[in-house]
Amino acid sequence: MLLDLIAEVENEIKFDRTLPDSHPIKIKFNDMFSWLEQGGAEFHKMKIRYYTEDFRGVCARQNIKNGDTLLFVPDQKLMLKSMINGSKYGKQI
């Protein structure tokens, strides 16, 4: 049982380190998360996991209880479709 748990933890660590901290994709996501946090967003119970360079996902950082807030984004940090469509970046997409 303990060996299974150790193997699972080692596997989790391996998945979380697929991309080095210096990878451009990881830097962009870290910059975005910093921007969100500085603006009052809260997502302490979640983390992004980099499975490969092109495949990432969100998973729990800790146990989540019924009623817990997983994500809070203040209005001024929301990116609405109407805002994106009107931006120079939205037009490029």
N, C-alpha and C positions, 0 to 999 in steps of 0.2 A: 504494500500500500504506500509506504513512504517513498519507495523508489519510483512508483508511478507519479506521485506528486512532484518529486524532484525533476523527472523527465518532462512533465507538463510545464513547470516553471522555466526550465531551460529552453523549451520550445517557444514559450511566450517571449522570452528575452531575444531569441533568434529572430522571430518575426518583427519585433519592434526595432531591430537594428538592420533591417534590410537595406535601407538607404543611410549613408553616412550623414552626419550633421552638416557637412559642407556641400551636400548635393543641392543643386539649384531648386528642385521641386520642394525639398524639405525647408529650405530657406524661405521660399515664398509663402508656404503654409505657416511657418513660425512667425513671419512678419504679419500675416493676416490675423493670426491668433493674438499677437501682442496688440495690434491695433484695436481689435474687438475688446480685449480685456481693459485696455486703457480707456475705452469709451464706456465701460460699465457692464459689458457682457459677462455672463457667468456660465461656465461649463466645466466646473471642477470635477464632476463625476464621470466625465467622458475623456477619451483620448483618441487621437488618430493613430492608426496602425498602418505602416507601409509594408504591404505584402510583397510587392514588386515595384519597380519604377512607375508602372502604369496602373497599378491596382492598390487602392488604399481603402480603408473603411474606418468606421467609428465604433469603438467598443467601450465597455464600462471600465473605469479606472478603479472603482470600488463597488461594494454592494449597493444596490439601489432598492430603496424601500418604496412601497406604495405611497404616493403623494409627494415624493421627492421631486424637486425641480431639476430637470436634466440640462435645460438650456434656457437662458434668458438673454435676449438681445434687445437693448434699448431702441426706441423708435429711430433715433438719429443714426444708428448703425445698420438698419435694415436696408437690404438691397432689393428693391422692388422691380418687377419686370418692366414697368413703365419708365423707371429711372434708367435701367440698363439699355433699353431700346433707344432712349434719347441720347445716350452717351456715345463718344467716339469709339469706345471699345465694343459697345453693343452693336454698332453698325458694322463693325468688322466681323462679328460673329454671324 
